[in-house]
Amino acid sequence: MTLTQILKTLVTCILVITFILVTASAYRHHRSISSLANLSDATSTIMTHLAADELAYIDETDNSKHSYVIDPCKLENLVFTAEFGGDNFEFQVTVHYRLGDDEQELGPYGSVLLNDNTTNCSLTAACALWSNGRFLPAKLSVIVWYA
Amino acid sequence: MAFMFILIIFGAVLMHAYSLRPLQAATDRQLELKCEHIYKTLDTAWVENYTLSFLRAAAENLVLEYPTIPGSYLCSAMENTLNYLSPSDYEISATLTYEETTLTFNENREPPSKQFIRQGTVSIMKAGGENAIVHVAVMLFKIS
């Protein structure tokens, strides 16, 4: 075996190892991105559930449900865990609104992130808040993480 | 050999870039959801000091000769609220159209790099009992 052949074999081995490492790295990257996308979709689903159903204000006069209107009385009795596609999630909810020029906040309600390094996803979306007989423009914030 | 090496580098970049697509799609879905929430909020929340929603008040300004909320007050209240509700790096504009007339709040003058639109209608009863249908488009767009 000549020196050239040895070198060629060596370079081929390096290339094959590099290819395997790159493929493994891309697979791991894809897994972590998929997990983040799942978390993001779970956050959107939780937000929709809260705004359209669980926190929705119900008018007692005609028993009609006002989706996208938050009833602050429902915040304290909310269950702050959810399960989607076999994964368990915990979340925290905060409502921001403006009274005149002042920014007000309700919450945070729910679970507390024990470790700051835990992967979490936060989403803030507009909603209306039922407060003192008025529908105020507000923002509903949700932070979700894997339980 | 050099060609194979270049091919591996190119493949690696391609594989990593492709795997980012689900996350970009999830982010777009969140923005779509935010746009829907903004529309519903404007449709439900009342203008300060009045008991009329933002979209209904704007539709009245477009259709009626004597709307409940004066145009200048509504314009200021609407733009304040749109600025308050807009996510960071994004802006919201609302356009109402009735026949040939258009009313736009927070008009976007530059072509947006990314935009999400939620359309709907608001019906207003005119003086003669005629029902006027006003078309509404709420646009969430990225500031370039």
Interface residues (C-beta under 8 A of the other chain):
Chain A: K8 V11 T12 L15 T18 F19 V22 T23 S25 A26 H29 H30 I33 S34 L36 A37 S40 D41 T43 S44 M47 T48 A51 H66 S67 Y68 V69 R98 L123 T124 A125 A126 C127 A128 R134 F135 L136 P137 A138 K139 L140
Chain B: M1 M4 F5 I8 G11 A12 M15 H16 S19 L20 P22 L23 A25 A26 T27 R29 Q30 L33 K34 H37 I38 K40 T41 L42 T44 A45 W46 T51 S53 F54 T81 Y84 L85 P87
